[in-house]
Amino acid sequence: MPSAWTLGPLIIRSDIVMTMLSLIVGVIVLLWLSPFSKKQQKIVLNEISSLGILFIIFLMISKSLLNFDVFINDPRAVLSYPSNSNAFHLALVGVGIWILWKFVYRKQVHHLRDTGIALMYVLFSALFIYNFFELIWGGSSQPSTLINLGVYGGLLALITVRKGSILLPTSAFILSSLFLNHSIFFFTTDHVLGIGLLFYTLIIYILLKTRRLKHV
């Protein structure tokens, strides 16, 4: 697969195309394999779409903050910069804070668990497909690609077998993030992701217990 396509003045990166295709497959897997009713699927898909849009907004903000001097001189130039791992982590922090405020402090927790499960169906499926694309289209036979393929395939199998379970797949993902350098689409992460997810999960657990919130 070429690294990019040119459509007139537009340059479309191949990794973005692979990401979009992978996410579409992830949504199909959610609709096909998830334990949710059609009404529940609509609710969780709306939530996931909102979080996706929010992540993109925070990613743009993160790139601007990390390249503030360029942003001041030419805002459009910094937005065209490729996003790196630092921007990715900052965007995740922003989304995480939003989730805490919306689902915990506003007590909108009745479908927090369902949204988490649905997100894992979409994310693990999409990441498996993305690494598969990397293997067959990108010609990547690097050990990291094969490891990621195995990890996300295993996580997808786990959540499919343990329908409705969130604790075990979440724990497995955090453990893999602690000991392996993951590739999340075209972002390369390190152990910081696993440590951050571990502390974030503990924060949510403590808040839910201390505030005695139910229906999670």
ABEGO torsion letter per residue (X at the ends): XBABBBBEABBBBAAAAAAAAAAAAAAAAAAAABABBAAAAAAAAAAAAAAAAAAAAAAAAAAAAABAAAAAABAAAAAABBBBAAAAAAAAAAAAAAAAAAAAAAGBAAAAAAAAAAAAAAAAAAAAAAAAAAAAAAGBABAAAAAAAAAAAAAAAAAAABBGBAAAAAAAAAAAAAABBBBBEABBBBAAAAAAAAAAAAAAAAAAAAAGBBGX
